[in-house]
C-alpha cells in the first residue's frame, strides 16, 4: 500500500491552533440552523426532558444499598449518591450524597466527567473513582472513603491514562496502565498488569502479567457472586479474541476456554459464549451456544464443558446476567426480545422463559450479585418510555420507577419489515410511523444504521427523536444490517473485513425497500449513524448519493487508510482489516475519504458531520479531513465539533440537547 499524499494531514493534530481555528470557522456555517426559532425551541424541550426530576434514577446495587449517578439542570456533571432499596421505592427517596462532581470540578478547576466506580468487595466503604477530563476514555483514578465522603490523600491514585484497576483485597490492587510509551499497544492501551500494595508508589508495583505490544490491550476487573471472588485480567489479543487470567494457587493462570469465546462467572462456575462452532470429545457445539464448567477445572487443566443453552434458529444471545443463585439470559429472536432463567437444583439446570414485551429493548443487571436473587430490568420501546422492574427468577416483576412520556405517541405505530439484500439475504428493520401513513413517497424518513462490532440495534425510547422527528410527522427506521449480532455470531462475521460491503448493501436494500413500498423517496430520505455507523453513512454519501437527500455522520471513521494509526484504531483491524497489507485492496473500495468526487462530476446530498475534540477513541481527524475534502470538491457540507464530550459527543445534558437539535433541525429542513 502506498499512502496517498494527504493535504489535510495537519487536521489530525487535535489541539494545534491552526486546526482549532479551522474547527471554529466551520461552526459559523451552522448559524443558519441555530438561529432558527424551531432549533431553540427543540433544544429547550430536549434539555428539559433530559434534566427532568421525574426521570428514573437508575440504580446499581451494592451491599444492600442502591447507588446512582444523577444529572439534572442544577447538577450537570452529576451527584453520586445512595439510598436503601426501601427508600428507593418511595416517590421521594432519601438520598445520601457521596460526591458532588460539580463542586469538585469547580474547586479543582477541572472539567470532570464521571466514568465509573469500583467499590472494594472486602471493605465496601472504600472505592476507586474514575474521572475523565471532558469525557475522554483516558481517566484519572482516585481512592474514595464513603464514610467521610472524601478522597484519601494517601490512598491509591493513578494519573490520567487509558487504564483499569481491580481490588485484590482492601490493601492491594491490580491495575493496567502504561508507565511509558513502550508499554502501550498500537491502539494506545496498556498490555501490562501490575500488583500494587498500599503505602507504595504505583511505579514500584510488580508486574504480574504481560501481554504483547501487538495486542489490543489489557484490562482488569472483579466479578463476585455468592461469596466467590473472581479477580480477572482480560488480555485482548484482538477485538474478538480475549484471554482471561485469574489468580490460582499463588500464580496467575490462563482460564482454559473455547477459542474466541466470551466468559461470565457464576459462583464457582464459568459460562462461555461461543463465537464459532467448537468440538469437545466428539460433540460439536454451535456458534452462539452457552457452555458451562467449574472455574477450578478451567484453571487446572482440560475442563469438560457442558451445554447450558443452545439458541434456536434466528436467535441470538445478547447478554448473560448473574444473580446470587440464578443465571438470566437475554436473547433476540428475529430481533424480538426474550429472557430465559436458569436455576441449578441438585446439580441439574432448570430453565424457564420469563414473559417480556417482544418489540422492546430489554436490559438486565443484578440487584446485588452477592446478596440477592433479583435482577433489575428496564423495558423500553420506540413509543414506550423506560420502566424499571425488580425481576425475580420465577418471573415476578415489581415496577420500581417509570419515565414520563415526553411526546404523545397517539396515532403512531411500530412495524417490523424485511428487505432483500443484494445477495438474497433477508434484512429486518423497524419502522415507526403514523397509523394512517400515506404511501405516496413524500414522507420525511430517517434511516438509522450501525452494522458492526457485534452490536445489535433494538427499539429504544428517545425524547429527542420523538420531539424532533416523530411528532412533526417524520418516519423513523432502525436497520438491523449485518455486522451486528441480531442473528448471532454469523450475522456479525458475514460483514467482516473483505465482506464489509455486505453491510452497506443491506442498508441500501432497506432504503430501496422503503421507496418501493411508497413510504418515501430519494427526495425525502435521510440517513444517520455514529462511529462505525458514521462510516456507514459516509459510505452512503459516496456510493449512493442518488438514494438520499441528507446524510448525518457522527464521530465517524472516514480515512480507512490511516484509521489504524489514529488513537484506538489499531484495535479494530479484526473488524476492518489491515490497510498496510493486501487488505487495502478491499478497504480502498469503500474508504469514504478516498472515494469522494467533485460536485462537477457527482453532486452529493447535503451532509452534516459531527465530532468531539476530546474523542480519544475515534480521532476527530476523520471527520475534519472528510469535511475539508468535500468542501474542496464543491460539495455542500456542514461541520460541528464539540470541544468536549469524548466519543459520546457530549459531556452533559445541555451539550447533548444541542447536538440532537442540530441533527433533527438539519434533517427536517432537508427532508420535509
N, C-alpha and C positions, 0 to 999 in steps of 0.2 A: 504494500500500500504506500503510495506517495501522497503525503499530506498536502492538500492544496494551499496555495498562498491565500491567507485569510486577512483581508484588510481590516477586519473588526476584532482582531485578537485582543486589542487593548481593552475592549469592553469586558474581558474576563478578569481584569484587575478590579476586584469588587469595590474596594474603598479608594481607588485612585480618584483624585479630584476631577480630572477630566471626564472620567466615566460617570461620576455622580452628577456633574453638571449636565451631562447628556441625559441622565435619568430625569432630572428636574425640568429640563427643557421639554421633554415629551409629556410631562404631566400637564403642561399648558394646553395641549391639544384636547384634553378631557373637559375643558371648561364648557364646551357646548353641551356636554351631558350633565355636568354637575350644577350648572346654572339653571337647569330646568326645575320648575316647581314640583313636578312629579318625582324627580330624583330626591329632593329634600324631604318630601312627604314620606316616600318609601323608606328612606334611611331612618327617619324618626320612628316609623312603625316597626321596622325590623329591630332597631335598638331597644325599643320598649318591650318587644316580645322576648328578646334575649335577656333583658335585665329584670323581667317580671318577678315579683316577690313570690308568686304562687307557682313558679316552675318547680319541678321536682329537685330536691337536694339529693342527688344520687349518693348512696352511702357505700362504704366499704367496712365490713365487719371485722373487728379485731378484739379478742379478749373480752367479749361481752359488751362492746361499745360499737356504735356506728360513727364512722369518721366521714367528713365531707369537705370538699373544697368548694366554696361558694363565691360566685361573682355576681355583682349587680352594678347599678349606676354609681352607688356610693363606694363600692369596693371593686373597682375594675380589675385589679390584679388578683384579688381573692382573699378570703378568710379560710384558714384551715381550722376546723372545729370538730367537736364530737358531742354526742348525746347518747342516752340509753335507748335501746330498742323500744321500750315502753313510752318514753317521751317522744320518740320519733313518730309514733302512731298518732299523736295529737295534732291538732290544727296548728299549734304554735310550739314547736319543740323547744326545750330548754337547752340551748347550745352553749357549750364551754368553748370560748375562743382560745385556740392554742397559738396561732401565729397570724398576725395581720401583715399580709405581704405588701400592702400599700404603704403602711407605716415603715416597714423595713426598707423598702425601696427609697422612700423619702429620706430616711435617716442616713442611708449609705450612699445616696445619690447614684443608684444603680437601677437600670430598667429590668428588674427581676420578673421573670415569668416562671410560674410553678411548673415543675416537670413531674416528679413523683417522690414517694417516701418509702423507706424500708424500716419498719418497726422491728426492734430486736425481739426475736421469739423468746429468748431466755430472760430478758429484762424489758418488759413492754413499756416502761417509762422512758426508754431511750429509742431514738430514731435517727436514721440518716435521711436528711432532706436534700434533694437535688434541685438546684435552681439554675435557670438559663438566662443569659443576657439577651433580651429581645426575642426569645423564642427559638433560638438555635438549638441544634442537637447537642452541642457541647455544653456541659454543665459544670457547676461548682457543687461540691458535696460538703455538708457540714453536719456534725452531730448535734442533736437537739434533745433537751431534757423536757419531757412532757409534764413533769410535776412543777418545775419552776417556770416552764414556758419560755425558756431562754436557750440560745445556742451555748454550748460548752466551750469556753475559750481555750481549754487544753484538751478538747475532745478530738475525735477523728475529723480531719479536714483534708480535702483534696482541691487543688487549684483547677481552673477551667480546662476541660478536655472532654473528648468523647470517651466516656468511661462508665463503669458499673461497679457495684460493691454488694457484698452479702455478709451476713453475720455468721461466723463460726460459733462464737459464744459472746457473752457480754463484753469481753475484753479483746476479742480477736476478729479481724475482718479478712475476707478475701476481696481483692479488688483487681480490676483490669483498667490500666491507664498507661499510656505510652510515656515513659520518662525521658524519651529522646525521640528524634525523628526516625532513628534506626529501629525503634520499637513499634512503628506504625506500619500497617499494611498499605498497599497501594490505594485502598479506599479511605485511608485516614483513621482507621480504627486500631485499637491495641490488639496484640496477639499473645501477650504475656500476662499470666495471672500470678499475683503475689499474696503472701500471707503477712498480715500487719498486726503487731501486738501493741496494745495500748501503752503509751508512755514512750514510744519510739517514733522516729521520723518515717514518713512513708517511703523515702528514698532508701531506708535501711531494710525495708521489708524483703523477706526472702522469696525467691522465685519458686513456685510450686508446680507450675506447668508453663511450657512454652509451645505455642503453635508454630506456624511458619509465616514469614512475611508475605507469602503468596495466598494466605487465607483471606477470607473476607473480614474476619475479626474474631474476637473472643469476648464473652460476657459471663458474668456470674450472678446467681440468684438463689433464693431459698424457696423450697416447696415443702410445706409442713402440713401433715394431715393425720389426725387421730393419734397424736403422740409420736409420730415418725418425722424426724427432722432430716430433710434431704438438702444438702448444700451442693450446688451444681455449677460446673463450668461448661459453657456451651461454646465449643470451638467450631466456628462456621467455616468449613473448608471452602465451600462456595454457597451461594444463596439458598440452595435446596439440598444441602448435604451437611448436617451437623453431627459432630462427635460430642458425646456427653461424658463428663468425667466427674466422679464423686469420691469423697474420702472413704477409704475402706482399709481396716487393719493397719493403720499408721501410714498409708500411702494414698496417692491419688490414682484411681484406676479408671480405665475406659469402660463404659457401660456397653456390653455386647448387645446389639440390637440389629434388626434388619437394615440393609443399606438404604440410605437416604430417607429413613423414616423419622417421624417426629415422636417425642416421648412425653408422657404425662405421668405423674406419680400419684398413687393412691395407696395410703397406708404403707405396707411393706411390698407393694407391687409396682410394676412399671407397665404402662399401657402404651403401645406403639401404633401409630397410624402409618399405613404403608403408602408410599408414593408410587411404588411399582410392584408387580407381582413378585412373590417370594416363596421359595420352596424350602421346607424343612422336613426331613425324614420321609421324603417321597410325597408329602402333602403340599399342594400349592394353595397359597392364599392370594386372593385377588387384590389388585391395587384399590386403595380406599378402605380396606378392612382394618379393624382394630384387633390387635393381639395383646395378650397379657402374660406376664410371668413374674416371678419374685425378683426383687432388686438384688437379693443375695446371689441368686443363680446368675443373673446378668452381669454381676461383677466378678464372680469367682470362676466362671468357665463358659461352657456352651449351654446356654439356657434352653429349656423347652417351652416354646411359646404355644399358647392355646388360643383359639378363636373366641373373641368376645362379641364382635358384631361384624356382620357382612352386609354391606349396603346392597339393596336391590338395584335393578336396572334403573337408570335415570335418577339415582340417589347419590348424594354426596355428603360426607361428614364435614361439618363446619366448625364444631367446637366440642371439646370434652371438658366438663365441669365436675370437679371432685368436691364432695362434702365429707363429713366425718365418716359416714358409713355407706355412701352411695356414689354412683357414677351416673351423670346425666350427659347424654349425647344429643347435640343439636344437629339436625340434618336438613338438607333440602331435597325435595322430591319433585322434579320438574319445576325447580325454583320456588316451591311451596314448603313452608316450614313445618317441621315435626320435631318433637322431643321424646327421646326414649330413656327410661330409667333402668339402671342395673343395680341389683342388690345381691350380696353374697350371703347365702344361707346354707350352713352345714357344708361348706366347700363348693357349693353349686351356685351358679349365677342365674338369677331370675330376672326376667325383663318384662317391662310393661311400657305402653305408649301413653304419654300424658297429652290430653287434648289441648291444643293451642290454635289460634287463628292461622289459617294457611297463608292468606295473602297479607303477610305481615313480616316485619323483621323481629326476630326473637334473639335476645341477648341474655345469657345466664352467667352468674358468678356466685361463688359460695358466700353464704351469710357469714360463716366463720368456720374455716376448714378444720380447726382444732376442736370446736365445741358445739357444732350444730349440724344437724342433718338437712337443714333447709338451704335452699338457694334463693337468691334474689333474681327476678326476671323482669325485663322490660319487654313490652309488646307495643309495637308502633306500626302504623301503616301510612300510606300516602295521605289519607284523609282522616286518620285517627291519631291524635296526639299520644305520646308515650304514657303508658300506665305501668306503674311499678308494683309487682306482686312479690309476696313471700310464698315460695313454692315448696311444698313437701313432696318427697319421693312417691307418695301414694296418689299424687295428683291434686291434693288440696291446694287451693290458690286463695290467698288473702290479699286483697287490694290494700296497699300501703299509701300510695300517693298517685295522683294523675295530673298531667299537664293540662292547662286550659286549651280550648280551641283559639287559634289566632286568625283563622279565616273561616268563613262559612262554607261548609262542604256541600250544602244543599244543591242538588241538581248535578253533582259530579259523580262519576263512577270510575272504577278501576277494571281494566280488562287485561287478559294475557293473550298475546298473539304469537305466531311463529312465522318467520321469514325463511326463505330457502337461499342459502349462500351459494357462491359460485361453484363449489364442489359438491353441492347437493345436500349439505348438512342443514338440518332444521335449527334455526336460531331463535330462542324465545326473547320476547320483550314485553314490558308492561306499558300500558297506555292509560293516562289519567286525562279525562276529558269530560265535557258536558254530556249528560244522558241523551240529550237531543242533538248531538253533534251533527252538523250538516256536512255530508261527504261531498263537498263541492270544490275541494282543493285549495280553499282560501284560508284555512285555519292557521294562525301563527303557531308553529310547532317547534319545540325544543327537544332535541335528541341528545341524551347524555350517554357517555361511554367511558369505560376504563380498559378492560381486557388485558390483564397481566398479573403476574406475581401471585397466582392462586387466589385472587381477591374477588369473591363473589359479590354481586350487587343485588340488594334486596330492597323491598319497599320501606321507606322511612318518611316520617313526617318532617316537613320543613316549612317553618313560618315564612321564611324568605321566599321560597318558591310559591307558596300559596298566595301571599300578598303581592308578590311581584310578577306573578305569571298566571296562575290558575284562575284567580278571581277576576282577572282582566279579560278572560276568555281564551287564554292560551292552552295548547295541548302539551302535556309533558310525557316524554317517552324515555324509559330506562332500558337500555340494552343489556343483554346477557351474553355477550360475544365470547368466543374462545380466547383463552389466555387467563380467564378467571377460573373459579373452581365450582361453578354452578352444577356441573355433572361429574365432579371428581377429578382425580389427577390427570386422566386422559384429556379432559377438556382444556386444562392448562397446557399440557405438553403438546397439544396439537398446534399451538401457535408460538412455540419456542423457536428462537434462532432463525434458521433458514425458512421456517414456516410462518414467520411473523405476518406475512401478507394475508394469511387466513383471517386474522383478527380484523384487519382493515376491510377485507371483502365481506365479512359478516356485518360490519357496521354499515357498509354501503348497501348491502342487501336489505337491511331494515329500513334505511332511508328510501330505497326504491319501493319497498312494500307499502310504506306509508303513502307514497304518491300513487301507487297502483290502486290502493283502497279508497283514494279520494280524500284522505284525511288532510293532506296538504299538497303543496307543490314546491318546486325549487325556489320560487319567489317568496315563499313563506316558511322555509325550513332552515333552522339554525342548529349548530352543534356546540356542545360544551364538554370539556374534560380537563382534568388536572393531573399533573405529574406524568405517569405513564399515559393517562388519558389525555394529557396535553400533547404528548407525542402523537396520539391517535388523531386528535382534531387538527393538528398541524399537517399531518399526512393527508387528511381530507382536503385541506386547503390546496395542497399541491397536486394531489391525484385526481380529485373530482370537484374542481371549482364550479362545474356546471350544475352540481346537485344541491348546492347550498347558497343561501343569501347572506348568512352571517356565521362567523366562526369565533368561539371563545376558547382560548388556550391558557390554562392556569399552571404556574410553576412547571413549565414543560421541559422535556428533553427535545432538542431540535438538531443539534450538531452531533450526529451519531458517529462521526469520525474521531471526535475528541472526548466523547462522553466519559470514557474510562479514565481520562486524565483529570477530570474535574470532580473534586470533592469525593462523594461516596460512589461515584460511577463505576469504579473498578469492581465493586462487589456485585454488579448486575450483569456481568458477562455471561453467566449461566442462562440468563433470560434472553439477551440480545446477540451474544457472540463477541468475538474479539476483533475489532477493526484493524489490528496490526497483523492479522493473518489473512488467509484466503476468505475468511468470513466477510471481509469487506465487499466481496463480490455480490453478496446478497444484501448486506446492510445498506450499501450506497444506493440501491434501487429505491429505497423508501426514505432515506435520511432527508427530512424536510429542508434543512439548511443547504443541501446540495442539489435540490430539485426544484428550486424556485425559478420562475420565468418572468421576464419583463412584462409589464402591463401591455406593451405594444404587441406582444405575442399572445398573451392569455390574461384577461382581466380576472383577478381573484375576487371572491366575495369580501366584503369589509370584515376586518378581523380586530379582535381585542385580545392583547396578550397581557398577562398579569404575573408579577413575580415579587420576591421579597429579598431585600439586601441581606437580611440575616438568615436566609435559607442556606444552611451548610450541608444539605443533603443533595438537592438538585441545584446546581450552580445557576445563579441568575443570568450568567453569561449566555446561557441557551436562549432565553427569551430576548435579551438585549440584542444579540447578534442577529437573530431572526428578524426582529423588527427593523434593525438597521439595513439589512439586505432587502427586505420588502420595500422599505422607503426608497432605497437607491433605485429599485426597479420600477418605481412609479405606482406601487400598489397602495391601497387605502388601508392603513393600519393604525391602531391606537395602542398606547402602552401605559401601564400603570405599575409602578414598583413601590411597595410599601417599605419603609426604612427598617421595619422590624417585623416580627411575626414568625420567622422560621419557615419551615416547609408548609405549615398550615396557612401561611399568608397573613395572619392577623394575630396580634398579641393580646387583644382584649375585645370585648363585645362591640365597642364603638367602631373599632377598625373593621371587625367582621361585617357590621352593618354597612359601612361604606363600601367595602369590597363587593358584597352581594348586590347592593343598589346600583353600583356601576354596571355590573353584568346584566341585571334584568332591565335596567333602563336602556342600555345599548341594544339588547336583543329585541325589546318591544319596539323601539324606534325603527329597527331594520326590518322586522318581520311583519309588523302589523299593516 
